[in-house]
C-alpha cells in the first residue's frame, strides 16, 4: 500500500498550527513539536481561484492547494510538482460532524471526519487512523495540533488535507 506517493518524512511527527481564519494572501508558519518552523503556508492572491502553497523552510514549494473553479460541488485539489495528487470534496454534513473524502490520483481514498470548525477531526485510510487534528492536547491559545500517527504517512499531504478541509468548512459557514 502506498497511500502517500512521493512523501517527504521529516523526523518530527507532531505539528502546531496557529489557528486563524485563512484568507487569500495570508502567510503563516506551521511549527514542529519543538517550536521550530517546519512549513510555511503561503496564501496566493489570485483573482479566479483560492490558492495556498505549502513550502519547506528553504522556500521550496512542496504542495499546492487550490479551490476548484466552476465545480458543481465545492472541491479543492492538492498538487505536487504541478501534477494532481488529490481532490477533496465534502461527503456529507450533519449537525455535529463534517465528512470529507480525499481521492488520491492512484485511486486511494482517505476519510476526514469530525468537528472541523472546532479543530477536532481525524484522517483515516480504510478505518485506520493516519492523523488526528486537535486543540485538546495543547495549552497554547488559538493553536491546534496535527499528530501524524502512522509511520509511512506523508505529513505534507496530511497538513494539506487539514488546511483544505478547514478552509472548505469555513467557506460553508460563510456561505450558509
C-alpha positions in Angstrom: 0.0 0.0 0.0 1.3 3.4 -0.9 -1.4 6.0 0.1 1.1 8.8 0.0 3.2 8.7 -3.1 6.4 10.8 -3.1 6.2 11.6 0.6 8.7 13.6 2.5 9.0 12.3 6.0 10.9 14.6 8.4 11.8 13.2 11.8 9.0 15.2 13.6 5.5 13.8 13.7 3.5 16.4 15.6 2.9 19.9 14.1 1.5 23.0 15.7 -0.7 25.4 13.6 -1.6 28.8 14.8 -5.3 28.9 14.2 -6.8 31.8 12.3 -9.3 32.4 9.6 -7.5 31.6 6.4 -7.6 34.4 3.8 -6.1 34.8 0.4 -2.7 36.5 0.8 -2.2 35.2 4.3 1.1 33.5 5.2 1.8 31.6 8.4 4.2 29.1 9.8 3.5 25.5 10.9 5.9 24.6 13.7 7.2 21.2 14.7 6.7 19.8 18.3 9.9 21.6 19.4 8.6 25.0 18.2 10.8 25.2 15.1 9.4 26.3 11.8 8.6 23.2 9.7 6.4 24.5 6.9 5.2 27.8 5.5 1.6 28.2 4.2 1.7 30.9 1.6 -1.7 32.2 0.6 -1.5 33.4 -3.0 -3.7 36.3 -4.0 -5.1 35.2 -7.4 -8.3 36.6 -8.9 -10.1 33.5 -10.1 -9.2 30.9 -7.5 -8.0 30.5 -4.0 -4.5 29.0 -3.8 -2.2 28.1 -1.0 1.3 26.8 -1.3 2.9 24.6 1.5 6.6 25.4 1.5 9.6 24.0 3.4 11.8 26.2 5.4 14.0 27.0 2.4 11.0 28.3 0.4 10.6 25.3 -1.9 7.0 24.5 -2.8 6.1 21.0 -1.5 2.4 21.0 -2.5 -0.1 23.5 -3.9 -3.7 23.6 -2.6 -6.3 25.1 -5.0 -10.0 25.7 -4.9 -11.6 24.1 -7.9 -13.2 26.8 -10.1 -16.6 26.2 -11.6 -17.1 22.9 -9.8 -20.7 21.7 -9.2 -19.7 20.7 -5.7 -17.2 22.6 -3.6 -13.8 20.9 -4.0 -10.1 21.6 -3.5 -7.2 19.9 -5.2 -3.7 19.2 -3.9 -0.8 19.2 -6.5 2.8 18.1 -6.1 5.3 19.2 -8.8 2.5 20.7 -10.8 0.7 17.3 -11.1 -2.6 16.4 -9.4 -2.1 14.4 -6.2 -5.6 14.5 -4.6 -9.1 16.0 -4.7 -11.1 16.8 -1.6 -14.9 17.0 -1.5 -17.5 17.3 1.2 -19.0 13.9 1.7 -21.9 14.7 4.0 -22.7 17.2 6.7 -24.5 16.6 9.9 -25.2 19.0 12.8 -22.2 17.6 14.8 -19.7 16.2 12.3 -18.3 17.1 8.9 -17.2 14.3 6.5 -14.9 14.8 3.6 -13.5 12.4 1.0 -9.9 12.7 -0.2 -9.4 10.9 -3.6 -5.7 10.4 -4.4 -4.8 10.0 -8.1 -3.8 6.4 -7.6 -7.4 5.6 -6.5 -6.7 5.5 -2.8 -9.4 7.2 -0.7 -9.0 8.9 2.7 -11.8 9.8 5.0 -11.8 13.0 7.1 -14.5 13.3 9.8 -15.1 15.2 12.9 -15.8 18.7 14.1 -13.7 20.6 11.6 -14.6 24.1 12.8 -13.7 23.0 16.4 -10.4 21.6 15.1 -11.3 18.1 16.4 -11.1 15.7 13.5 -9.3 12.7 12.1 -7.9 11.5 8.8 -8.3 7.7 8.2 -7.4 5.2 5.5 -9.8 2.2 5.4 -10.7 2.8 9.1 -7.1 3.1 10.2 -6.1 6.4 11.9 -3.4 8.3 9.9 -3.6 11.7 11.7 -5.6 13.5 14.3 -6.1 17.2 14.5 -7.0 18.5 17.9 -6.8 21.5 20.2 -7.4 19.3 23.3 -3.8 18.4 24.0 -2.4 21.9 23.7 -2.4 24.8 26.2 -1.4 27.4 23.6 -4.4 29.6 22.8 -5.5 29.7 19.1 -3.3 26.8 18.1 -4.2 23.2 17.1 -2.0 20.2 16.7 -1.7 17.8 13.9 -0.4 14.4 15.0 0.8 12.0 12.3 0.1 8.6 13.8 1.2 6.2 11.0 5.0 6.0 10.2 4.6 5.7 6.4 2.1 8.6 6.2 3.2 11.8 4.3 3.0 14.7 6.8 3.0 17.2 3.9 -0.1 15.7 2.3 -1.9 15.4 5.7 -1.2 19.0 6.6 -2.5 20.0 3.1 -5.7 17.9 3.7 -6.2 19.6 7.1 -5.7 23.1 5.6 -8.2 22.3 2.8 -11.0 20.8 4.9 -10.7 23.7 7.4 -10.9 26.2 4.6 -13.8 24.4 3.0 -15.7 24.2 6.3 -15.1 27.9 6.9 -16.4 28.8 3.4 -19.5 26.6 4.0 -20.2 28.5 7.3 -19.7 31.9 5.5 -22.0 30.9 2.6 -24.5 29.1 4.9 
